[in-house]
Each structure stands twice: as structure tokens, then as C-alpha cells.
Amino acid sequence: MAVARHWPDVLSNSVNPGRVPTKIGGAGAPGDLEMGHQTQTWLADSRDEKAMVSGHYWFHKQQVQPVPLANNQTFQERSIDGLVEMTS
């Protein structure tokens, strides 16, 4: 959400692929491996009007509400500051 706010001319969204059967998710993960990546691909490549937005959180091509802290600008800036510190 901070990237979308700082660079409004760049489409930037957050995507939750779900818990899918991978090494990280585990073989018994209930998610759909195919749907796990389709949202990212759709947002990156589609000209669908629904995909031409920024600063949203997505799950299986649907906008969903993130945890409230994700929209807190103070938290966003502290997170960015921490990332800058770790990578400087």
C-alpha cells in the first residue's frame, strides 16, 4: 500500500496466493496451485478494468480486506524505514 501511495503512476498491489501445495505450503495444503499464481499474472498482464487499480489486496482475483495495520501509514513508513536500514 505504501508503494502505491508513494508512486501513484505505478500499479502496485498485494496478493495472497493462498496456502498451496508447494515445499512451503506442504503437500497437504488445501489451496489450488493453479489459482495461486493466476492473480499475480492477471494483475501484471491484464488490461481488464478491474485489474487496473493500485494499492489493493487480492485473493483469487478478488479484492479482499487486508489486516487493518496494512493500511496504517505510520506502520507503512516504519516498515519502509526498517527495510532501508537493513539493506543500507
ZALUM-399426 format. One record per atom (N, C-alpha, C, O, CB): residue in one letter; residue number from 0; z, x, y; atom name. Coordinates in Angstrom, 1 decimal. Glycine has a CB too. Layout:
+---+-----+--------+--------+--------+----+
| r |   k |     zz |     xx |     yy |  a |
+---+-----+--------+--------+--------+----+
| A | NUM |      Z |      X |      Y | CA |
...
+---+-----+--------+--------+--------+----+
end
This chain:
+---+-----+--------+--------+--------+----+
| r |   k |     zz |     xx |     yy |  a |
+---+-----+--------+--------+--------+----+
| M |   0 |    0.0 |    0.8 |   -1.2 |  N |
| M |   0 |    0.0 |    0.0 |    0.0 | CA |
| M |   0 |    0.0 |    0.9 |    1.3 |  C |
| M |   0 |   -0.6 |    0.5 |    2.3 |  O |
| M |   0 |    1.2 |   -0.9 |    0.0 | CB |
| A |   1 |    0.7 |    2.0 |    1.2 |  N |
| A |   1 |    0.7 |    2.9 |    2.3 | CA |
| A |   1 |   -0.7 |    3.5 |    2.6 |  C |
| A |   1 |   -1.1 |    3.7 |    3.7 |  O |
| A |   1 |    1.7 |    4.1 |    2.1 | CB |
| V |   2 |   -1.4 |    3.9 |    1.5 |  N |
| V |   2 |   -2.8 |    4.4 |    1.7 | CA |
| V |   2 |   -3.6 |    3.4 |    2.4 |  C |
| V |   2 |   -4.4 |    3.7 |    3.3 |  O |
| V |   2 |   -3.4 |    4.8 |    0.3 | CB |
| A |   3 |   -3.6 |    2.1 |    2.0 |  N |
| A |   3 |   -4.3 |    1.1 |    2.6 | CA |
| A |   3 |   -4.0 |    0.9 |    4.0 |  C |
| A |   3 |   -4.8 |    0.6 |    4.9 |  O |
| A |   3 |   -4.1 |   -0.2 |    1.8 | CB |
| R |   4 |   -2.7 |    1.0 |    4.3 |  N |
| R |   4 |   -2.2 |    0.9 |    5.7 | CA |
| R |   4 |   -2.7 |    2.0 |    6.6 |  C |
| R |   4 |   -3.1 |    1.8 |    7.7 |  O |
| R |   4 |   -0.7 |    0.7 |    5.8 | CB |
| H |   5 |   -2.6 |    3.3 |    6.1 |  N |
| H |   5 |   -2.9 |    4.5 |    6.9 | CA |
| H |   5 |   -4.4 |    4.6 |    7.0 |  C |
| H |   5 |   -4.9 |    5.1 |    8.1 |  O |
| H |   5 |   -2.4 |    5.7 |    6.2 | CB |
| W |   6 |   -5.2 |    4.2 |    6.0 |  N |
| W |   6 |   -6.7 |    4.4 |    6.1 | CA |
| W |   6 |   -7.3 |    3.0 |    5.9 |  C |
| W |   6 |   -7.8 |    2.8 |    4.8 |  O |
| W |   6 |   -7.2 |    5.4 |    5.0 | CB |
| P |   7 |   -7.3 |    2.2 |    6.9 |  N |
| P |   7 |   -7.8 |    0.8 |    6.7 | CA |
| P |   7 |   -9.3 |    0.7 |    6.4 |  C |
| P |   7 |   -9.8 |   -0.3 |    5.9 |  O |
| P |   7 |   -7.6 |    0.0 |    7.9 | CB |
| D |   8 |  -10.1 |    1.8 |    6.6 |  N |
| D |   8 |  -11.5 |    1.7 |    6.3 | CA |
| D |   8 |  -11.8 |    2.1 |    4.8 |  C |
| D |   8 |  -13.0 |    2.1 |    4.4 |  O |
| D |   8 |  -12.3 |    2.7 |    7.2 | CB |
| V |   9 |  -10.8 |    2.5 |    4.1 |  N |
| V |   9 |  -10.9 |    2.8 |    2.7 | CA |
| V |   9 |  -10.3 |    1.8 |    1.8 |  C |
| V |   9 |   -9.1 |    1.4 |    2.1 |  O |
| V |   9 |  -10.3 |    4.3 |    2.4 | CB |
| L |  10 |  -11.0 |    1.2 |    0.9 |  N |
| L |  10 |  -10.3 |    0.3 |    0.0 | CA |
| L |  10 |   -9.4 |    1.0 |   -1.0 |  C |
| L |  10 |   -9.8 |    1.9 |   -1.7 |  O |
| L |  10 |  -11.4 |   -0.6 |   -0.8 | CB |
| S |  11 |   -8.2 |    0.6 |   -1.0 |  N |
| S |  11 |   -7.2 |    1.2 |   -1.9 | CA |
| S |  11 |   -6.2 |    0.2 |   -2.4 |  C |
| S |  11 |   -5.6 |   -0.6 |   -1.7 |  O |
| S |  11 |   -6.4 |    2.3 |   -1.1 | CB |
| N |  12 |   -6.1 |    0.1 |   -3.7 |  N |
| N |  12 |   -5.3 |   -0.9 |   -4.4 | CA |
| N |  12 |   -4.5 |   -0.3 |   -5.5 |  C |
| N |  12 |   -4.8 |    0.9 |   -5.9 |  O |
| N |  12 |   -6.2 |   -2.1 |   -5.0 | CB |
| S |  13 |   -3.5 |   -1.0 |   -6.0 |  N |
| S |  13 |   -2.7 |   -0.5 |   -7.1 | CA |
| S |  13 |   -3.0 |   -1.4 |   -8.3 |  C |
| S |  13 |   -3.3 |   -2.6 |   -8.1 |  O |
| S |  13 |   -1.2 |   -0.6 |   -6.8 | CB |
| V |  14 |   -3.1 |   -0.8 |   -9.5 |  N |
| V |  14 |   -3.5 |   -1.5 |  -10.7 | CA |
| V |  14 |   -2.5 |   -1.3 |  -11.8 |  C |
| V |  14 |   -2.1 |   -0.1 |  -12.0 |  O |
| V |  14 |   -4.9 |   -1.1 |  -11.1 | CB |
| N |  15 |   -2.1 |   -2.3 |  -12.4 |  N |
| N |  15 |   -1.2 |   -2.2 |  -13.6 | CA |
| N |  15 |   -2.1 |   -2.6 |  -14.8 |  C |
| N |  15 |   -2.5 |   -3.7 |  -15.0 |  O |
| N |  15 |    0.0 |   -3.2 |  -13.5 | CB |
| P |  16 |   -2.4 |   -1.6 |  -15.7 |  N |
| P |  16 |   -3.3 |   -1.9 |  -16.8 | CA |
| P |  16 |   -2.6 |   -2.6 |  -17.9 |  C |
| P |  16 |   -3.2 |   -3.1 |  -18.9 |  O |
| P |  16 |   -3.9 |   -0.6 |  -17.3 | CB |
| G |  17 |   -1.3 |   -2.7 |  -17.8 |  N |
| G |  17 |   -0.5 |   -3.4 |  -18.9 | CA |
| G |  17 |   -0.1 |   -2.3 |  -19.9 |  C |
| G |  17 |   -0.6 |   -1.2 |  -19.9 |  O |
| G |  17 |   -1.3 |   -4.5 |  -19.6 | CB |
| R |  18 |    0.7 |   -2.7 |  -20.9 |  N |
| R |  18 |    1.1 |   -1.8 |  -21.9 | CA |
| R |  18 |    0.1 |   -1.9 |  -23.0 |  C |
| R |  18 |    0.0 |   -2.9 |  -23.8 |  O |
| R |  18 |    2.5 |   -2.2 |  -22.5 | CB |
| V |  19 |   -0.8 |   -0.9 |  -23.1 |  N |
| V |  19 |   -1.9 |   -0.9 |  -24.0 | CA |
| V |  19 |   -1.7 |    0.1 |  -25.1 |  C |
| V |  19 |   -1.0 |    1.1 |  -25.0 |  O |
| V |  19 |   -3.2 |   -0.6 |  -23.3 | CB |
| P |  20 |   -2.3 |   -0.1 |  -26.3 |  N |
| P |  20 |   -2.2 |    0.8 |  -27.4 | CA |
| P |  20 |   -2.8 |    2.1 |  -27.2 |  C |
| P |  20 |   -4.0 |    2.4 |  -27.6 |  O |
| P |  20 |   -2.7 |    0.1 |  -28.7 | CB |
| T |  21 |   -2.1 |    3.0 |  -26.6 |  N |
| T |  21 |   -2.5 |    4.4 |  -26.4 | CA |
| T |  21 |   -1.4 |    5.3 |  -26.9 |  C |
| T |  21 |   -0.4 |    4.8 |  -27.4 |  O |
| T |  21 |   -2.9 |    4.7 |  -24.9 | CB |
| K |  22 |   -1.5 |    6.6 |  -26.7 |  N |
| K |  22 |   -0.4 |    7.5 |  -27.0 | CA |
| K |  22 |    0.8 |    7.2 |  -26.2 |  C |
| K |  22 |    1.9 |    7.3 |  -26.6 |  O |
| K |  22 |   -0.8 |    9.0 |  -26.8 | CB |
| I |  23 |    0.6 |    6.8 |  -24.9 |  N |
| I |  23 |    1.7 |    6.5 |  -24.0 | CA |
| I |  23 |    2.3 |    5.1 |  -24.4 |  C |
| I |  23 |    3.5 |    5.0 |  -24.5 |  O |
| I |  23 |    1.3 |    6.5 |  -22.6 | CB |
| G |  24 |    1.4 |    4.1 |  -24.6 |  N |
| G |  24 |    1.9 |    2.7 |  -24.8 | CA |
| G |  24 |    2.4 |    2.5 |  -26.2 |  C |
| G |  24 |    3.1 |    1.6 |  -26.5 |  O |
| G |  24 |    0.8 |    1.8 |  -24.5 | CB |
| G |  25 |    1.9 |    3.4 |  -27.2 |  N |
| G |  25 |    2.2 |    3.2 |  -28.6 | CA |
| G |  25 |    1.3 |    2.3 |  -29.3 |  C |
| G |  25 |    0.6 |    1.4 |  -28.7 |  O |
| G |  25 |    3.6 |    2.6 |  -28.7 | CB |
| A |  26 |    1.1 |    2.6 |  -30.6 |  N |
| A |  26 |    0.1 |    1.9 |  -31.4 | CA |
| A |  26 |    0.4 |    0.4 |  -31.4 |  C |
| A |  26 |   -0.5 |   -0.4 |  -31.6 |  O |
| A |  26 |    0.1 |    2.4 |  -32.8 | CB |
| G |  27 |    1.7 |    0.0 |  -31.3 |  N |
| G |  27 |    2.0 |   -1.5 |  -31.4 | CA |
| G |  27 |    2.0 |   -2.2 |  -30.0 |  C |
| G |  27 |    2.5 |   -3.3 |  -29.9 |  O |
| G |  27 |    3.3 |   -1.6 |  -32.0 | CB |
| A |  28 |    1.6 |   -1.5 |  -29.0 |  N |
| A |  28 |    1.6 |   -2.1 |  -27.6 | CA |
| A |  28 |    0.8 |   -3.4 |  -27.7 |  C |
| A |  28 |   -0.3 |   -3.5 |  -28.3 |  O |
| A |  28 |    1.0 |   -1.2 |  -26.6 | CB |
| P |  29 |    1.3 |   -4.5 |  -27.0 |  N |
| P |  29 |    0.6 |   -5.8 |  -27.1 | CA |
| P |  29 |   -0.6 |   -6.0 |  -26.2 |  C |
| P |  29 |   -1.3 |   -6.9 |  -26.4 |  O |
| P |  29 |    1.6 |   -6.8 |  -26.8 | CB |
| G |  30 |   -0.8 |   -5.1 |  -25.3 |  N |
| G |  30 |   -1.9 |   -5.2 |  -24.3 | CA |
| G |  30 |   -3.3 |   -5.0 |  -24.9 |  C |
| G |  30 |   -3.4 |   -4.5 |  -26.0 |  O |
| G |  30 |   -1.7 |   -4.3 |  -23.2 | CB |
| D |  31 |   -4.3 |   -5.5 |  -24.2 |  N |
| D |  31 |   -5.7 |   -5.4 |  -24.6 | CA |
| D |  31 |   -6.2 |   -4.1 |  -24.0 |  C |
| D |  31 |   -6.3 |   -3.9 |  -22.8 |  O |
| D |  31 |   -6.5 |   -6.6 |  -24.1 | CB |
| L |  32 |   -6.6 |   -3.1 |  -24.8 |  N |
| L |  32 |   -7.1 |   -1.8 |  -24.4 | CA |
| L |  32 |   -8.3 |   -2.0 |  -23.5 |  C |
| L |  32 |   -8.4 |   -1.3 |  -22.5 |  O |
| L |  32 |   -7.4 |   -0.9 |  -25.6 | CB |
| E |  33 |   -9.2 |   -2.9 |  -23.8 |  N |
| E |  33 |  -10.4 |   -3.1 |  -23.0 | CA |
| E |  33 |  -10.0 |   -3.6 |  -21.6 |  C |
| E |  33 |  -10.6 |   -3.1 |  -20.6 |  O |
| E |  33 |  -11.3 |   -4.1 |  -23.8 | CB |
| M |  34 |   -9.2 |   -4.6 |  -21.6 |  N |
| M |  34 |   -8.8 |   -5.1 |  -20.3 | CA |
| M |  34 |   -8.0 |   -4.1 |  -19.5 |  C |
| M |  34 |   -7.9 |   -4.2 |  -18.2 |  O |
| M |  34 |   -7.9 |   -6.4 |  -20.4 | CB |
| G |  35 |   -7.4 |   -3.2 |  -20.1 |  N |
| G |  35 |   -6.5 |   -2.2 |  -19.5 | CA |
| G |  35 |   -7.3 |   -1.4 |  -18.4 |  C |
| G |  35 |   -6.7 |   -1.0 |  -17.4 |  O |
| G |  35 |   -5.9 |   -1.2 |  -20.4 | CB |
| H |  36 |   -8.6 |   -1.1 |  -18.6 |  N |
| H |  36 |   -9.4 |   -0.4 |  -17.7 | CA |
| H |  36 |  -10.4 |   -1.2 |  -16.9 |  C |
| H |  36 |  -10.9 |   -0.7 |  -15.9 |  O |
| H |  36 |  -10.1 |    0.7 |  -18.4 | CB |
| Q |  37 |  -10.6 |   -2.4 |  -17.3 |  N |
| Q |  37 |  -11.7 |   -3.2 |  -16.6 | CA |
| Q |  37 |  -11.3 |   -3.5 |  -15.2 |  C |
| Q |  37 |  -12.2 |   -3.6 |  -14.3 |  O |
| Q |  37 |  -11.9 |   -4.5 |  -17.3 | CB |
| T |  38 |  -10.1 |   -3.7 |  -14.8 |  N |
| T |  38 |   -9.7 |   -4.0 |  -13.4 | CA |
| T |  38 |  -10.0 |   -2.8 |  -12.5 |  C |
| T |  38 |  -10.6 |   -2.9 |  -11.4 |  O |
| T |  38 |   -8.2 |   -4.3 |  -13.3 | CB |
| Q |  39 |   -9.7 |   -1.6 |  -13.0 |  N |
| Q |  39 |  -10.0 |   -0.4 |  -12.2 | CA |
| Q |  39 |  -11.5 |   -0.2 |  -12.0 |  C |
| Q |  39 |  -11.9 |    0.0 |  -10.8 |  O |
| Q |  39 |   -9.4 |    0.9 |  -12.9 | CB |
| T |  40 |  -12.3 |   -0.4 |  -13.0 |  N |
| T |  40 |  -13.7 |   -0.3 |  -12.9 | CA |
| T |  40 |  -14.3 |   -1.4 |  -12.0 |  C |
| T |  40 |  -15.1 |   -1.1 |  -11.1 |  O |
| T |  40 |  -14.4 |   -0.4 |  -14.3 | CB |
| W |  41 |  -13.8 |   -2.6 |  -12.1 |  N |
| W |  41 |  -14.2 |   -3.7 |  -11.3 | CA |
| W |  41 |  -13.9 |   -3.4 |   -9.8 |  C |
| W |  41 |  -14.8 |   -3.6 |   -9.0 |  O |
| W |  41 |  -13.6 |   -5.0 |  -11.7 | CB |
| L |  42 |  -12.7 |   -3.0 |   -9.5 |  N |
| L |  42 |  -12.4 |   -2.7 |   -8.1 | CA |
| L |  42 |  -13.2 |   -1.6 |   -7.6 |  C |
| L |  42 |  -13.6 |   -1.6 |   -6.4 |  O |
| L |  42 |  -10.9 |   -2.4 |   -8.0 | CB |
| A |  43 |  -13.5 |   -0.5 |   -8.4 |  N |
| A |  43 |  -14.2 |    0.6 |   -7.9 | CA |
| A |  43 |  -15.7 |    0.4 |   -7.7 |  C |
| A |  43 |  -16.3 |    1.0 |   -6.8 |  O |
| A |  43 |  -14.0 |    1.8 |   -8.8 | CB |
| D |  44 |  -16.3 |   -0.5 |   -8.5 |  N |
| D |  44 |  -17.7 |   -0.6 |   -8.5 | CA |
| D |  44 |  -18.3 |   -1.9 |   -8.1 |  C |
| D |  44 |  -19.5 |   -2.0 |   -7.8 |  O |
| D |  44 |  -18.2 |   -0.3 |   -9.9 | CB |
| S |  45 |  -17.5 |   -3.0 |   -8.1 |  N |
| S |  45 |  -17.9 |   -4.3 |   -7.9 | CA |
| S |  45 |  -18.2 |   -4.6 |   -6.4 |  C |
| S |  45 |  -17.5 |   -4.0 |   -5.5 |  O |
| S |  45 |  -17.0 |   -5.3 |   -8.4 | CB |
| R |  46 |  -19.1 |   -5.5 |   -6.1 |  N |
| R |  46 |  -19.3 |   -6.0 |   -4.8 | CA |
| R |  46 |  -18.9 |   -7.4 |   -4.7 |  C |
| R |  46 |  -19.1 |   -8.2 |   -3.8 |  O |
| R |  46 |  -20.8 |   -5.9 |   -4.3 | CB |
| D |  47 |  -18.1 |   -7.8 |   -5.8 |  N |
| D |  47 |  -17.5 |   -9.2 |   -5.8 | CA |
| D |  47 |  -16.6 |   -9.3 |   -4.6 |  C |
| D |  47 |  -15.8 |   -8.4 |   -4.3 |  O |
| D |  47 |  -16.7 |   -9.4 |   -7.2 | CB |
| E |  48 |  -16.7 |  -10.4 |   -3.9 |  N |
| E |  48 |  -15.9 |  -10.6 |   -2.7 | CA |
| E |  48 |  -14.4 |  -10.5 |   -3.0 |  C |
| E |  48 |  -13.7 |  -10.0 |   -2.1 |  O |
| E |  48 |  -16.2 |  -12.0 |   -2.1 | CB |
| K |  49 |  -14.0 |  -10.9 |   -4.1 |  N |
| K |  49 |  -12.6 |  -10.8 |   -4.5 | CA |
| K |  49 |  -12.1 |   -9.4 |   -4.6 |  C |
| K |  49 |  -10.9 |   -9.1 |   -4.4 |  O |
| K |  49 |  -12.3 |  -11.6 |   -5.8 | CB |
| A |  50 |  -13.0 |   -8.5 |   -4.9 |  N |
| A |  50 |  -12.6 |   -7.1 |   -5.1 | CA |
| A |  50 |  -12.7 |   -6.3 |   -3.8 |  C |
| A |  50 |  -12.3 |   -5.1 |   -3.8 |  O |
| A |  50 |  -13.6 |   -6.5 |   -6.2 | CB |
| M |  51 |  -13.3 |   -6.8 |   -2.8 |  N |
| M |  51 |  -13.5 |   -6.1 |   -1.6 | CA |
| M |  51 |  -12.2 |   -6.2 |   -0.6 |  C |
| M |  51 |  -12.4 |   -6.6 |    0.5 |  O |
| M |  51 |  -14.7 |   -6.6 |   -0.9 | CB |
| V |  52 |  -11.1 |   -6.0 |   -1.2 |  N |
| V |  52 |   -9.8 |   -6.0 |   -0.4 | CA |
| V |  52 |   -9.1 |   -4.7 |   -0.6 |  C |
| V |  52 |   -9.4 |   -3.9 |   -1.4 |  O |
| V |  52 |   -9.0 |   -7.2 |   -0.9 | CB |
| S |  53 |   -8.0 |   -4.6 |    0.2 |  N |
| S |  53 |   -7.3 |   -3.3 |    0.1 | CA |
| S |  53 |   -5.8 |   -3.7 |    0.3 |  C |
| S |  53 |   -5.4 |   -4.6 |    0.9 |  O |
| S |  53 |   -7.7 |   -2.3 |    1.2 | CB |
| G |  54 |   -5.0 |   -2.8 |   -0.3 |  N |
| G |  54 |   -3.5 |   -3.0 |   -0.2 | CA |
| G |  54 |   -2.9 |   -4.0 |   -1.1 |  C |
| G |  54 |   -1.8 |   -4.5 |   -0.9 |  O |
| G |  54 |   -3.2 |   -3.3 |    1.2 | CB |
| H |  55 |   -3.6 |   -4.3 |   -2.2 |  N |
| H |  55 |   -3.1 |   -5.3 |   -3.2 | CA |
| H |  55 |   -2.7 |   -4.7 |   -4.5 |  C |
| H |  55 |   -3.1 |   -3.5 |   -4.8 |  O |
| H |  55 |   -4.2 |   -6.4 |   -3.4 | CB |
| Y |  56 |   -2.0 |   -5.5 |   -5.3 |  N |
| Y |  56 |   -1.6 |   -5.0 |   -6.6 | CA |
| Y |  56 |   -2.3 |   -6.0 |   -7.6 |  C |
| Y |  56 |   -2.2 |   -7.2 |   -7.5 |  O |
| Y |  56 |    0.0 |   -5.1 |   -6.8 | CB |
| W |  57 |   -2.9 |   -5.4 |   -8.7 |  N |
| W |  57 |   -3.7 |   -6.1 |   -9.6 | CA |
| W |  57 |   -3.3 |   -5.9 |  -11.1 |  C |
| W |  57 |   -2.8 |   -4.9 |  -11.5 |  O |
| W |  57 |   -5.2 |   -5.7 |   -9.4 | CB |
| F |  58 |   -3.5 |   -7.0 |  -11.8 |  N |
| F |  58 |   -3.3 |   -7.0 |  -13.3 | CA |
| F |  58 |   -4.4 |   -7.9 |  -13.9 |  C |
| F |  58 |   -4.5 |   -9.1 |  -13.6 |  O |
| F |  58 |   -1.9 |   -7.5 |  -13.7 | CB |
| H |  59 |   -5.3 |   -7.3 |  -14.7 |  N |
| H |  59 |   -6.3 |   -8.0 |  -15.4 | CA |
| H |  59 |   -7.2 |   -8.9 |  -14.4 |  C |
| H |  59 |   -7.4 |  -10.1 |  -14.6 |  O |
| H |  59 |   -5.8 |   -9.0 |  -16.4 | CB |
| K |  60 |   -7.6 |   -8.2 |  -13.3 |  N |
| K |  60 |   -8.5 |   -8.8 |  -12.3 | CA |
| K |  60 |   -7.8 |   -9.9 |  -11.5 |  C |
| K |  60 |   -8.5 |  -10.7 |  -10.9 |  O |
| K |  60 |   -9.7 |   -9.3 |  -12.9 | CB |
| Q |  61 |   -6.5 |  -10.0 |  -11.5 |  N |
| Q |  61 |   -5.8 |  -11.0 |  -10.8 | CA |
| Q |  61 |   -4.8 |  -10.3 |   -9.8 |  C |
| Q |  61 |   -4.1 |   -9.4 |  -10.2 |  O |
| Q |  61 |   -5.1 |  -12.0 |  -11.7 | CB |
| Q |  62 |   -4.8 |  -10.7 |   -8.6 |  N |
| Q |  62 |   -3.8 |  -10.2 |   -7.6 | CA |
| Q |  62 |   -2.4 |  -10.8 |   -8.1 |  C |
| Q |  62 |   -2.3 |  -12.0 |   -8.3 |  O |
| Q |  62 |   -4.1 |  -10.6 |   -6.2 | CB |
| V |  63 |   -1.5 |   -9.9 |   -8.2 |  N |
| V |  63 |   -0.1 |  -10.3 |   -8.5 | CA |
| V |  63 |    0.8 |   -9.6 |   -7.5 |  C |
| V |  63 |    0.5 |   -8.7 |   -6.8 |  O |
| V |  63 |    0.3 |   -9.8 |  -10.0 | CB |
| Q |  64 |    2.0 |  -10.1 |   -7.5 |  N |
| Q |  64 |    3.0 |   -9.6 |   -6.5 | CA |
| Q |  64 |    3.7 |   -8.4 |   -7.1 |  C |
| Q |  64 |    4.2 |   -8.4 |   -8.2 |  O |
| Q |  64 |    4.1 |  -10.7 |   -6.2 | CB |
| P |  65 |    3.7 |   -7.3 |   -6.4 |  N |
| P |  65 |    4.5 |   -6.1 |   -6.8 | CA |
| P |  65 |    6.0 |   -6.3 |   -6.6 |  C |
| P |  65 |    6.4 |   -7.3 |   -6.0 |  O |
| P |  65 |    4.0 |   -4.8 |   -6.1 | CB |
| V |  66 |    6.8 |   -5.4 |   -7.0 |  N |
| V |  66 |    8.2 |   -5.4 |   -6.7 | CA |
| V |  66 |    8.3 |   -5.4 |   -5.2 |  C |
| V |  66 |    7.5 |   -4.7 |   -4.6 |  O |
| V |  66 |    9.0 |   -4.3 |   -7.4 | CB |
| P |  67 |    9.3 |   -6.1 |   -4.6 |  N |
| P |  67 |    9.4 |   -6.1 |   -3.1 | CA |
| P |  67 |    9.4 |   -4.7 |   -2.4 |  C |
| P |  67 |    8.8 |   -4.6 |   -1.3 |  O |
| P |  67 |   10.6 |   -6.9 |   -2.7 | CB |
| L |  68 |   10.0 |   -3.8 |   -3.1 |  N |
| L |  68 |   10.1 |   -2.4 |   -2.5 | CA |
| L |  68 |    8.7 |   -1.8 |   -2.2 |  C |
| L |  68 |    8.6 |   -1.0 |   -1.3 |  O |
| L |  68 |   10.9 |   -1.5 |   -3.4 | CB |
| A |  69 |    7.7 |   -2.2 |   -3.0 |  N |
| A |  69 |    6.4 |   -1.6 |   -2.8 | CA |
| A |  69 |    5.8 |   -2.0 |   -1.4 |  C |
| A |  69 |    5.0 |   -1.2 |   -0.9 |  O |
| A |  69 |    5.4 |   -2.1 |   -3.9 | CB |
| N |  70 |    6.2 |   -3.1 |   -0.8 |  N |
| N |  70 |    5.7 |   -3.5 |    0.5 | CA |
| N |  70 |    6.6 |   -3.0 |    1.6 |  C |
| N |  70 |    6.3 |   -3.3 |    2.8 |  O |
| N |  70 |    5.6 |   -5.0 |    0.5 | CB |
| N |  71 |    7.7 |   -2.3 |    1.3 |  N |
| N |  71 |    8.6 |   -1.8 |    2.3 | CA |
| N |  71 |    8.0 |   -0.6 |    3.0 |  C |
| N |  71 |    7.9 |    0.5 |    2.3 |  O |
| N |  71 |   10.0 |   -1.6 |    1.7 | CB |
| Q |  72 |    7.7 |   -0.6 |    4.2 |  N |
| Q |  72 |    7.0 |    0.5 |    4.9 | CA |
| Q |  72 |    7.9 |    1.7 |    5.0 |  C |
| Q |  72 |    7.5 |    2.9 |    4.9 |  O |
| Q |  72 |    6.6 |    0.1 |    6.3 | CB |
| T |  73 |    9.2 |    1.5 |    5.1 |  N |
| T |  73 |   10.2 |    2.7 |    5.2 | CA |
| T |  73 |   10.1 |    3.4 |    3.8 |  C |
| T |  73 |   10.1 |    4.6 |    3.8 |  O |
| T |  73 |   11.6 |    2.2 |    5.5 | CB |
| F |  74 |   10.2 |    2.6 |    2.7 |  N |
| F |  74 |   10.1 |    3.2 |    1.4 | CA |
| F |  74 |    8.8 |    3.9 |    1.2 |  C |
| F |  74 |    8.8 |    5.0 |    0.7 |  O |
| F |  74 |   10.3 |    2.1 |    0.3 | CB |
| Q |  75 |    7.7 |    3.3 |    1.7 |  N |
| Q |  75 |    6.4 |    4.0 |    1.5 | CA |
| Q |  75 |    6.4 |    5.3 |    2.2 |  C |
| Q |  75 |    5.9 |    6.3 |    1.7 |  O |
| Q |  75 |    5.3 |    3.0 |    2.1 | CB |
| E |  76 |    6.9 |    5.4 |    3.5 |  N |
| E |  76 |    6.8 |    6.6 |    4.2 | CA |
| E |  76 |    7.7 |    7.7 |    3.6 |  C |
| E |  76 |    7.4 |    8.8 |    3.6 |  O |
| E |  76 |    7.2 |    6.4 |    5.7 | CB |
| R |  77 |    8.9 |    7.3 |    3.1 |  N |
| R |  77 |    9.8 |    8.2 |    2.4 | CA |
| R |  77 |    9.1 |    8.8 |    1.2 |  C |
| R |  77 |    9.2 |    9.9 |    0.8 |  O |
| R |  77 |   11.1 |    7.6 |    2.1 | CB |
| S |  78 |    8.4 |    7.9 |    0.5 |  N |
| S |  78 |    7.7 |    8.3 |   -0.8 | CA |
| S |  78 |    6.6 |    9.3 |   -0.4 |  C |
| S |  78 |    6.5 |   10.4 |   -1.1 |  O |
| S |  78 |    7.1 |    7.1 |   -1.5 | CB |
| I |  79 |    5.9 |    9.1 |    0.6 |  N |
| I |  79 |    4.8 |   10.0 |    1.0 | CA |
| I |  79 |    5.4 |   11.3 |    1.5 |  C |
| I |  79 |    4.9 |   12.4 |    1.1 |  O |
| I |  79 |    4.0 |    9.4 |    2.2 | CB |
| D |  80 |    6.5 |   11.3 |    2.3 |  N |
| D |  80 |    7.2 |   12.5 |    2.7 | CA |
| D |  80 |    7.6 |   13.3 |    1.5 |  C |
| D |  80 |    7.5 |   14.5 |    1.5 |  O |
| D |  80 |    8.4 |   12.1 |    3.6 | CB |
| G |  81 |    8.2 |   12.6 |    0.5 |  N |
| G |  81 |    8.6 |   13.3 |   -0.7 | CA |
| G |  81 |    7.5 |   14.0 |   -1.4 |  C |
| G |  81 |    7.6 |   15.1 |   -1.9 |  O |
| G |  81 |    9.3 |   12.4 |   -1.6 | CB |
| L |  82 |    6.3 |   13.3 |   -1.5 |  N |
| L |  82 |    5.2 |   13.9 |   -2.2 | CA |
| L |  82 |    4.6 |   15.1 |   -1.4 |  C |
| L |  82 |    4.2 |   16.1 |   -2.0 |  O |
| L |  82 |    4.1 |   12.8 |   -2.3 | CB |
| V |  83 |    4.6 |   15.0 |   -0.1 |  N |
| V |  83 |    4.2 |   16.1 |    0.8 | CA |
| V |  83 |    5.1 |   17.3 |    0.5 |  C |
| V |  83 |    4.6 |   18.4 |    0.4 |  O |
| V |  83 |    4.2 |   15.7 |    2.3 | CB |
| E |  84 |    6.4 |   17.1 |    0.5 |  N |
| E |  84 |    7.4 |   18.1 |    0.3 | CA |
| E |  84 |    7.2 |   18.8 |   -1.1 |  C |
| E |  84 |    7.2 |   20.0 |   -1.2 |  O |
| E |  84 |    8.8 |   17.6 |    0.4 | CB |
| M |  85 |    6.9 |   18.0 |   -2.1 |  N |
| M |  85 |    6.8 |   18.5 |   -3.5 | CA |
| M |  85 |    5.5 |   19.3 |   -3.6 |  C |
| M |  85 |    5.4 |   20.2 |   -4.5 |  O |
| M |  85 |    6.8 |   17.4 |   -4.5 | CB |
| T |  86 |    4.5 |   19.0 |   -2.8 |  N |
| T |  86 |    3.2 |   19.6 |   -3.0 | CA |
| T |  86 |    2.8 |   20.7 |   -1.9 |  C |
| T |  86 |    1.8 |   21.2 |   -1.9 |  O |
| T |  86 |    2.1 |   18.6 |   -3.0 | CB |
| S |  87 |    3.8 |   20.9 |   -1.0 |  N |
| S |  87 |    3.5 |   21.9 |    0.0 | CA |
| S |  87 |    3.9 |   23.3 |   -0.4 |  C |
| S |  87 |    3.8 |   24.3 |    0.4 |  O |
| S |  87 |    4.3 |   21.5 |    1.3 | CB |
+---+-----+--------+--------+--------+----+
end
